[in-house]
Amino acid sequence: MAKKAAANTLTRGHKKKARTRQQLLDAALRIYARTGVAGLALNTLAEEAGVSNGTVYNYFRTREEVLEAVGLELAVQLSQQILVFSEGVSSGAERLSIGVRTFMGKALDDPEWTRALITVVRYAEGMRSALANYLRADLQAGREQGDFVYANEEMAMAMVVSATTGAMNLVVEGFDVEHPDRIAAEMILQSLGVSASKARKIASLPLPRAAD
């Protein structure tokens, strides 16, 4: 019984730590969206999250650590969602289009989240690496299937990430055009060697949804 009680206490402790860490990440995201990276200091984060400075230092020692943690959180959140949406889609070009359009949809639905992502992606190497890892398989599949042609894989990944976040920034800054997600996906596909007609067709496909 004592062991079980100790295990339950440990589990509750882990859950509380996870909740506090998420609380801090959410607060950091709000700060980034409002003021950018320069607006974050650990005492500012404590105030925004409603915790003590000591609590913040239990999780993060520097603002760079916060930045990296937020970047990875943002990248993993949406990338995992895209993986669920893309399940069963074998075409690398279609999978890449789904990814671009999902990120663009997030820009339309949640400008604050998007501003934070755009701010963080410039600075957080871990975030760029996480996004690149999700993207790499789609690029390789598209090339093997004869849709993509590119001279260097690393540069192709950087180009896709930069083009997507640039298009997201246009949306949150008020750029008004019909179907910006489709336009962004179509142009990125063309930049990777897909013909104009095929790129338009792929970018116009209905977006899959997660199974209930």
Residue pairs with C-beta under 8 A, 6 or more apart in sequence:
20 51
20 55
20 59
21 59
23 49
23 50
23 51
24 45
24 49
24 51
24 56
24 59
24 60
24 66
25 66
25 69
25 70
25 73
26 49
27 45
27 48
27 49
27 50
28 40
28 45
28 48
28 66
28 67
28 69
28 70
29 70
29 74
29 112
29 113
29 116
30 48
30 112
30 116
31 39
31 40
31 44
31 45
31 48
32 39
32 40
32 70
32 115
32 116
32 119
32 120
33 112
33 113
33 115
33 116
33 119
36 119
37 63
37 67
37 119
37 120
37 122
37 123
40 63
40 66
40 67
41 63
42 53
42 56
42 57
42 60
42 62
42 63
42 66
43 53
43 56
45 56
45 60
45 63
45 66
46 52
46 53
46 55
46 56
49 55
49 56
60 66
60 69
67 120
67 123
67 124
68 124
68 125
68 126
68 127
70 116
70 120
70 124
71 120
71 121
71 123
71 124
71 126
71 127
71 128
71 130
72 124
72 126
72 127
72 130
74 113
74 116
74 117
74 120
74 127
75 127
75 130
75 131
75 134
76 130
78 102
78 103
78 106
79 99
79 130
79 131
79 134
81 102
81 210
82 98
82 99
82 102
82 103
82 134
83 134
84 210
85 98
85 102
85 207
85 208
85 209
85 210
86 94
86 95
86 98
86 99
86 208
87 208
88 208
89 95
89 98
89 208
90 141
91 141
91 142
91 145
91 147
91 202
92 137
92 138
92 139
92 140
92 141
92 142
92 143
92 144
92 145
92 147
92 148
93 138
93 142
93 145
93 147
93 148
93 189
93 192
93 194
93 198
93 199
93 202
94 202
94 205
95 138
95 141
96 135
96 138
96 139
96 142
96 160
96 185
96 188
96 189
96 192
97 185
97 189
97 202
97 203
97 205
98 207
98 208
99 134
99 135
99 138
99 164
100 160
100 164
100 181
100 184
100 185
100 188
101 181
101 182
101 184
101 185
101 203
101 207
102 207
103 164
103 165
103 168
104 164
104 167
104 168
104 171
104 180
104 181
104 184
104 185
105 181
105 207
106 113
106 114
106 168
107 114
107 167
107 168
107 171
107 172
108 171
108 180
108 181
111 171
111 172
114 168
114 169
114 171
114 172
115 172
117 165
117 168
118 165
118 168
118 169
118 172
120 127
121 127
121 128
121 131
121 161
121 165
128 158
128 161
131 157
131 161
132 154
132 157
132 158
132 161
135 157
135 160
135 161
136 153
136 157
139 148
139 150
139 153
139 156
139 157
139 160
139 192
140 153
142 148
142 192
143 149
143 150
147 189
147 192
147 193
147 194
147 198
148 156
148 192
148 193
148 194
149 192
149 193
150 156
150 192
150 193
156 192
159 191
160 188
160 192
163 184
163 187
163 188
163 191
164 184
164 188
167 180
167 183
167 184
170 180
171 180
177 183
181 203
182 203
182 204
183 203
185 199
185 202
185 203
186 199
186 200
186 202
186 203
187 199
189 198
189 199
189 202
189 203
190 196
190 199
194 202
